[in-house]
Amino acid sequence: MAASYLKLYHNKELHKRIQKARSLLENCSVCPRRCYVNRLRGEMGKCRIADEAMISSYGPHFGEEAPLIGRHGSGTIFFTNCNLQCLFCQNYNISQLGEGERVTKERLAYMMFSLQSQECHNINLVSPTHVVPQILEALEIAIELGLQIPLVYNSGGYDSVETLKLLDGVVDIYMPDMKYSDENIAKELSGIENYPEINRAAVREMHRQVGDLQLDKEGIAHQGLLIRHLVLPNNLAGTKDVINFLAREISRYTYVNIMDQYHPCYEAFQIPNLARRISTREFQEAIELAHEAGLNRLDKALHLILRL
Ligand code: SF4
């Protein structure tokens, strides 16, 4: 199934979106941090990326959700740095310590096309929020090379609605995190303001654009919303409120991956409430809450059955 962005490319709308996105870099408001630095002149805000994106690695990935990996894998591109500063980030060497190298838009386009050539089912943009303009520029070149598989926007969920509107008709699959329900916890653990409010507005906009996750006859996702929620110890993630928001304000058919793999790393050992893995009971409670709320498209449902 051809990606939506081909239509925008052919009617020249994609080119207009690139120009609008580039203009955001001059006084940067690409993400809700609104640092107002001039990235086109080499200035850097909280994400510490100026005019060119940085990449730590790219390749077929088989550790993602089943609807993304299919037989040939999800074509992941890991962008260096992040607009969040999570104390427990499990990829902190990439997101916080700057591991990676600068890439031109031509090189990024080549990476996208190379992943399609390896038969990946999609281009999975990991931590794309701070480099949306650079992604759009590369996409136009990649389309000219022959790119036609869907884009997956795999973000921490701290995205501005204005920037997401530039991706309307460009991104086919949104996969944001819903990390927290409490703004004070978000501030303490990820260094960001108003996470729940901004995150929920972003999820509403994503769902407005693409709807619930749709799979083809082989079970591969081609469009829609997929939510990730990492259960944290001591209910720091506010799981119940996240689940109720999805069930009541988005859709009971939302595809949700409730994740149990939290383990303390990076600076998490300095926070007593974060310094342990979650218990089996904590994970089971999260799954039960989802079922009680009517959310039954759970990526880990089978996993739970195997654990019980
Ligand atoms: S993208 Fe980076 S520089 Fe721009 S507002 Fe966000 S954190 Fe700041």
Boltz pocket constraint, residues with backbone or C-beta under 6 A from the ligand:
constraints:
  - pocket:
      binder: B
      contacts: [[A, 28], [A, 29], [A, 30], [A, 31], [A, 32], [A, 33], [A, 34], [A, 35], [A, 36], [A, 37], [A, 44], [A, 45], [A, 46], [A, 47], [A, 48], [A, 49], [A, 82], [A, 83], [A, 129], [A, 130], [A, 131]]
      max_distance: 6.0
